[in-house]
Amino acid sequence: MARERSPAQPLPAKRRKKSSSTTTTTTILSLTDDLLLQIFLRLPSLATLVRAALACRPCRRAVASSPAFRRRFRELHPAPLLGLFFEPPTAPQDPMLPAFPSFVPARRRDRDLAAALRGGDFFLTSIQEHPDKAHSWEIHDCRGGYVLLCNGDKLSEQALAVVNPLARRSLQFFDDGHKDSFEGCRGTPVERSACLLCSDEDPTSFRVVLLVHDESRVRATVFCSDTGEWKIHPWVDVPGRPRCSKLWLLNSNMQSNGFLYWVYKNHKYMVTLNTATMGFSVEELPQFLKNRQCSFDVGETNSGARCIVYAIDFTVGVMLRRRDSDGFEKWMLDRATPLDAQLDGVLGKLKGHYNELLVVAVRDGFAYLATTKKFYDSQNPSWFLSLCLETMELENLFQRRYDSGAHPCVMAWPPCLVGNYGRFALEDGT
């Protein structure tokens, strides 16, 4: 009789049959570009995508050669906010010392984004350490990964600088083109803050637009980084100029999808420049935007549509370009949302220390807001918040004193992942 096998005794090993087919090992090189891009779409943020795409040449090439993928990724993952640049204090403690903008990073849990911030030059040391440019600087604009600054030293010749904080030591200096812009003016010419124009699909190039106005006309002067030259456009008459006012246009860096905007000082009209045609137009502001207590800015929704976001007390509204019953395109109210309940949840009892919201900027489907009081209180500096225009949900960013301009710095696509730029063009040969 056969002896029974003990339960503790292992089963005899079975001989494996030899496979008739050869086993294939899958590597990154065997994945098609379409499959790689489908994987990349599932990454959580642009910072993570940059890290993954730069892991090897096939990954970089797949992202850089597909504008359709980049458009889809932007739709699914809005470009992350890196932080806000703040203008130097309006009244520095020592006016003889150079003044530079400051930067406050946004609080994010994304480790890849934190690594990008650590590797960048957000203190703008490339300008501060320049032997010939150690003067005071103020920010005019911040877009497309670039920061546009102007030399604030009135005793020296005006100069402009464009800096890419994520790419250390990446900067370009050029002279302000205002001298020739003043030619042919009527009365005293006035130059407004410069605006920065960037392209998602041409990240190595930029344009700077300066607006000059005299007693009744405006003109645009444009600097192109590709040519290194300024182009002066003709004077254009505009209606509705306030009487007895030389400074009848307010400073502004409002921009949306290639359109630049400046508001009349009396808050009745707004000048628009179409940067594709370089044509000016003037239209009357909607009635409630004429209220000087109303804070607003122009930007884009998450779908890229032009919009105006305004704040009155703790209510935030969104206006879009639509056609009225007569077929004329105008700014029309889309929605207005009271944020009192959300502010109670975000700020708690601290909300009672503030009496209104200011719209700091609008970028890529987000409005950046600041709480304010009628009288400055050093014990209760402003809270800065972001508002998603799609969901109208608030996020608390940080608390800081707010006595001058603030500019959101949003992460842009690096040139190496758009088209065929830099050392990758030489290495890949594609």
C-alpha positions as a printed Julia matrix, in Angstrom:
430×3 Matrix{Float64}:
   0.0     0.0     0.0
   1.32    3.38   -0.96
   2.41    5.58    1.9
   0.34    8.73    2.36
   2.14   12.05    1.82
   2.51   14.33    4.84
   0.71   17.7     4.56
   4.0    19.39    5.45
   5.79   17.7     2.6
   6.01   19.91   -0.5
   4.54   18.74   -3.76
   7.02   17.41   -6.26
   8.12   20.03   -8.72
   6.52   19.84  -12.13
   8.65   20.09  -15.17
   7.85   23.15  -17.25
   7.22   22.63  -20.88
   9.43   24.56  -23.17
   7.56   27.4   -24.79
   7.53   27.36  -28.5
   7.42   31.17  -28.68
  10.2    33.58  -27.7
   9.42   35.94  -24.76
   9.57   39.66  -25.71
  10.66   42.25  -23.17
   8.76   45.56  -23.39
  10.86   48.69  -22.92
  10.21   52.42  -23.23
  11.69   52.29  -26.73
   9.03   49.82  -27.86
   6.12   52.14  -26.93
   4.6    54.21  -29.71
   4.29   57.99  -29.38
   0.5    57.71  -29.14
   0.74   55.3   -26.22
   3.33   57.46  -24.47
   1.12   60.54  -24.79
  -1.91   58.65  -23.46
   0.17   57.77  -20.39
   1.38   61.35  -20.01
  -2.19   62.69  -20.07
  -2.76   60.88  -16.78
   0.05   62.69  -14.97
  -1.2    65.08  -12.27
   0.5    68.35  -13.28
   2.73   70.14  -15.76
   5.67   69.94  -13.33
   5.38   66.14  -13.23
   5.05   65.97  -17.03
   8.26   68.0   -17.48
  10.15   65.61  -15.24
   8.8    62.53  -17.04
   9.22   63.9   -20.57
  12.86   64.82  -19.98
  13.7    61.29  -18.83
  14.76   60.28  -22.34
  14.78   61.5   -25.94
  11.76   59.49  -27.16
   9.6    60.91  -24.35
  10.71   64.46  -25.04
  10.27   64.06  -28.78
   6.72   62.71  -28.36
   5.62   65.73  -26.31
   7.55   68.35  -28.28
   6.21   67.2   -31.66
   2.5    67.15  -30.73
   0.66   70.5   -30.4
  -2.6    68.53  -30.11
  -1.3    66.74  -27.01
  -0.21   70.0   -25.4
  -3.62   71.57  -26.03
  -5.34   68.54  -24.5
  -3.0    68.51  -21.5
  -3.72   72.2   -20.84
  -7.44   71.47  -20.91
  -7.11   68.67  -18.35
  -4.38   70.21  -16.19
  -4.33   74.02  -15.84
  -0.82   75.44  -15.57
   0.06   75.53  -11.84
   0.53   78.77   -9.95
   4.12   79.1    -8.73
   3.48   82.17   -6.59
   3.03   85.93   -6.78
   5.55   88.68   -7.46
   4.97   91.87   -5.48
   6.08   95.36   -6.39
   8.61   97.09   -4.13
   6.97   99.11   -1.33
   5.72  102.49   -2.49
   7.58  104.18    0.37
  10.88  102.33    0.99
  12.63  102.82    4.3
  15.77  104.07    2.57
  15.04  105.66   -0.85
  18.77  105.64   -1.67
  18.92  101.83   -1.67
  17.9    99.79   -4.75
  14.41   98.31   -4.57
  13.47   94.97   -6.09
  10.23   93.02   -6.34
   9.63   90.22   -3.87
   8.23   86.74   -4.49
   5.95   84.63   -2.32
   5.54   80.97   -3.39
   2.13   79.34   -3.41
   1.66   76.54   -0.92
   1.59   73.36   -2.97
   2.06   69.68   -2.1
   3.39   68.82   -5.55
   7.01   67.72   -4.97
   7.93   68.24   -8.63
   6.59   71.79   -8.47
   8.53   72.44   -5.26
  11.68   71.17   -6.97
  11.11   73.57   -9.88
  10.78   76.46   -7.45
  13.99   75.51   -5.64
  15.9    75.36   -8.9
  14.65   78.72  -10.17
  15.79   82.31   -9.67
  12.68   83.9    -8.19
  14.7    86.43   -6.22
  15.83   87.85   -9.6
  19.49   87.72   -8.58
  20.49   87.77  -12.25
  19.44   91.44  -12.29
  20.54   92.35   -8.79
  24.05   91.03   -9.41
  24.45   92.64  -12.83
  27.3    95.21  -12.51
  25.67   97.78  -14.83
  22.03   97.33  -13.76
  22.13   97.71   -9.97
  19.18  100.1    -9.82
  15.62   99.9    -8.58
  13.3    97.75  -10.66
   9.54   97.39  -10.82
   7.44   94.71  -12.52
   5.23   95.68  -15.44
   3.95   92.24  -16.4
   4.39   88.5   -15.8
   3.23   86.0   -18.47
   4.32   82.97  -20.44
   7.05   82.13  -17.95
   8.64   85.59  -18.33
   8.79   88.6   -16.01
   8.92   92.06  -17.6
  10.67   94.69  -15.46
  11.41   98.38  -15.86
  14.31  100.29  -14.37
  12.7   102.5   -11.73
  15.65  104.87  -11.34
  14.33  108.14  -12.78
  17.82  109.68  -12.79
  19.17  107.22  -15.34
  18.03  106.18  -18.78
  14.99  103.94  -18.7
  15.66  100.28  -19.47
  13.53   97.15  -19.71
  14.44   93.58  -18.84
  12.76   90.23  -19.49
  13.66   87.37  -17.14
  12.71   83.69  -17.1
  12.86   82.77  -13.37
  12.73   79.02  -14.0
  15.76   79.18  -16.31
  18.51   80.61  -14.17
  20.55   83.42  -15.74
  18.07   83.7   -18.61
  17.52   87.42  -19.14
  17.53   90.07  -21.83
  18.06   93.82  -21.45
  16.87   96.4   -23.98
  16.24  100.15  -24.01
  12.79  101.63  -23.58
  11.51  102.78  -26.99
   9.53  105.75  -25.68
  11.69  108.55  -27.1
  10.65  108.01  -30.71
   7.09  107.23  -29.62
   6.65  110.81  -28.4
   7.32  112.28  -31.83
   4.36  114.26  -33.19
   2.48  114.35  -29.89
  -0.02  117.05  -28.94
   0.81  118.55  -25.59
   2.45  116.41  -22.93
   2.89  112.72  -23.85
   2.38  110.03  -21.23
   3.69  106.47  -21.35
   1.74  103.68  -19.66
   3.09  100.41  -18.22
   4.45   97.94  -20.76
   2.6    94.71  -21.55
   4.17   91.35  -22.39
   2.89   89.17  -25.26
   3.91   85.5   -25.35
   2.93   82.46  -27.41
   2.36   78.94  -26.1
   3.76   77.45  -29.3
   6.73   79.82  -29.66
   8.1    80.1   -26.12
  11.49   81.5   -27.07
   9.98   84.66  -28.57
   8.06   87.52  -26.99
   6.8    91.01  -27.76
   6.55   94.06  -25.51
   3.82   96.64  -26.16
   4.1   100.21  -24.87
   1.08  102.52  -25.02
   1.64  106.28  -25.29
  -1.14  108.86  -25.21
  -1.31  112.62  -25.6
  -4.29  114.94  -25.15
  -6.67  112.99  -27.42
  -4.78  110.17  -29.16
  -3.08  106.85  -28.45
  -0.29  104.98  -30.19
   1.38  101.6   -29.71
   5.09  100.84  -29.88
   6.09   97.17  -30.12
   9.42   95.49  -29.34
  10.07   92.11  -30.97
  12.62   89.8   -29.34
  13.36   88.09  -32.68
  14.56   91.31  -34.35
  15.61   93.27  -31.25
  13.9    96.36  -32.68
  10.96   98.63  -31.85
   8.15   99.32  -34.32
   6.17  102.54  -33.88
   2.54  102.54  -35.01
   0.57  105.69  -36.01
  -1.34  107.95  -33.65
  -5.04  107.1   -33.38
  -7.78  109.51  -32.22
 -10.08  108.12  -29.53
 -13.38  109.56  -28.24
 -14.55  110.39  -24.76
 -11.32  111.71  -23.28
 -11.93  113.34  -19.85
 -11.44  117.09  -20.0
  -8.77  118.9   -18.01
  -6.81  115.71  -17.38
  -3.41  114.9   -18.84
  -3.38  111.43  -17.24
  -6.72  110.34  -18.67
  -5.78  106.65  -19.12
  -5.02  104.46  -16.13
  -1.98  102.19  -15.95
  -2.89   98.64  -16.8
  -1.53   95.24  -17.81
  -4.96   93.75  -18.55
  -4.75   91.22  -21.36
  -6.79   88.39  -22.85
  -6.08   86.27  -25.93
  -4.13   88.92  -27.81
  -6.28   91.89  -26.71
  -4.9    94.6   -24.39
  -7.1    96.9   -22.32
  -6.78  100.32  -20.68
  -9.53  102.03  -18.67
 -10.3   105.74  -18.78
  -9.56  107.56  -15.54
 -13.24  108.5   -15.2
 -14.19  104.8   -15.49
 -16.6   105.45  -18.36
 -14.76  103.88  -21.31
 -12.15  101.24  -22.06
  -9.59  101.26  -24.88
  -8.9    97.9   -26.54
  -5.91   97.04  -28.74
  -6.14   94.01  -31.0
  -2.49   92.96  -31.21
  -3.12   90.82  -34.31
  -4.27   93.82  -36.37
  -2.83   96.6   -34.15
  -6.22   98.3   -34.35
  -7.69  100.33  -31.48
 -11.34  100.42  -30.43
 -13.21  102.18  -27.61
 -16.39  101.01  -25.88
 -18.38  102.14  -22.9
 -17.95  100.12  -19.73
 -20.98   98.23  -18.36
 -22.83  100.4   -15.86
 -21.82   98.65  -12.62
 -18.12   98.55  -13.66
 -18.18  102.36  -13.7
 -18.45  102.26   -9.91
 -15.03  103.2    -8.54
 -15.63  100.8    -5.65
 -15.77   97.93   -8.15
 -12.49   96.08   -8.69
 -12.07   94.14  -11.95
  -9.57   92.62  -14.34
  -9.66   91.03  -17.79
  -8.47   87.49  -18.51
  -9.57   84.09  -19.8
 -11.91   81.35  -18.65
 -10.68   77.75  -18.44
 -11.91   77.29  -22.05
  -9.9    80.3   -23.24
 -12.83   82.71  -23.68
 -12.24   86.38  -22.89
 -13.82   87.43  -19.6
 -14.02   90.23  -17.05
 -13.99   89.24  -13.38
 -15.19   91.89  -10.93
 -15.68   92.11   -7.17
 -18.12   94.26   -5.22
 -17.87   93.72   -1.48
 -17.73   89.89   -1.2
 -19.57   89.11   -4.46
 -17.58   88.09   -7.54
 -19.08   88.27  -11.03
 -17.96   87.02  -14.44
 -18.72   88.8   -17.73
 -18.27   87.3   -21.21
 -18.25   88.67  -24.76
 -21.66   87.95  -26.32
 -23.93   89.36  -28.99
 -27.01   91.27  -27.9
 -30.43   91.23  -29.59
 -29.18   93.72  -32.2
 -26.21   91.54  -33.13
 -23.56   93.75  -31.49
 -20.82   92.07  -29.45
 -20.48   93.45  -25.93
 -19.59   92.5   -22.38
 -22.57   90.77  -20.76
 -23.01   89.33  -17.26
 -22.68   85.54  -17.14
 -22.94   84.97  -13.38
 -22.43   86.64  -10.0
 -21.6    84.55   -6.93
 -21.61   85.7    -3.28
 -18.52   84.27   -1.56
 -19.45   85.1     2.06
 -20.04   81.48    3.05
 -16.81   80.25    1.46
 -14.83   83.06    3.07
 -16.27   82.07    6.45
 -14.97   78.55    5.83
 -11.57   79.64    4.51
 -10.79   82.51    6.88
 -13.06   81.7     9.83
 -13.36   84.51   12.35
 -10.68   86.49   10.49
 -13.21   87.35    7.78
 -14.71   89.94   10.12
 -11.51   91.99    9.9
 -12.05   92.68    6.18
 -14.81   94.39    4.26
 -14.18   93.68    0.57
 -12.31   91.69   -2.08
  -9.99   93.05   -4.76
  -9.41   91.31   -8.09
  -5.62   91.17   -8.42
  -5.45   89.31  -11.78
  -7.21   86.78  -13.99
  -5.18   83.99  -15.64
  -6.16   80.76  -17.42
  -9.49   80.19  -15.69
  -8.47   81.46  -12.24
  -9.06   84.81  -10.57
  -6.58   85.9    -7.91
  -8.16   87.9    -5.11
  -7.03   89.84   -2.04
  -8.97   90.8     1.05
  -8.72   94.49    1.97
  -9.83   97.02    4.53
 -10.54  100.67    3.98
  -7.72  101.51    6.37
  -4.5    99.52    6.53
  -4.07   97.43    9.66
  -0.6    95.96   10.24
  -2.15   93.33   12.53
  -4.38   92.02    9.73
  -2.52   92.02    6.39
  -4.37   90.87    3.28
  -5.19   87.27    2.5
  -4.53   86.17   -1.07
  -6.86   83.6    -2.59
  -7.42   81.89   -5.93
 -10.91   81.38   -7.37
 -11.57   78.69   -9.99
 -13.92   80.3   -12.52
 -15.34   76.92  -13.55
 -16.39   75.79  -10.06
 -16.34   79.2    -8.28
 -14.45   77.54   -5.4
 -11.92   79.44   -3.31
  -8.45   78.33   -2.24
  -6.45   80.14    0.41
  -2.89   80.9    -0.78
  -1.12   82.96    1.91
  -1.28   86.16    3.96
   0.83   89.2     3.17
   0.85   92.96    3.29
  -0.58   94.41    0.09
   0.28   98.02   -0.65
   1.26   97.83   -4.34
   0.86   95.68   -7.45
   0.9    91.87   -7.45
   1.54   89.6   -10.44
   0.72   85.86  -10.52
   3.56   83.71  -11.85
   2.14   80.65  -13.61
   4.37   77.8   -14.76
   4.83   77.83  -18.53
   5.89   75.02  -20.86
   9.68   74.96  -21.19
  10.98   75.54  -24.75
  12.56   72.07  -24.81
   9.04   70.53  -24.76
   7.63   72.75  -27.5
   8.84   72.25  -31.05
  12.56   71.85  -31.67
  14.54   74.28  -29.52
  17.89   74.45  -27.81
  20.35   71.62  -27.39
  17.65   69.0   -28.06
  17.4    70.2   -31.66
  21.1    69.54  -32.12
  21.05   66.17  -30.38
  17.93   64.74  -31.98
  18.41   66.1   -35.45
  14.63   66.09  -35.95
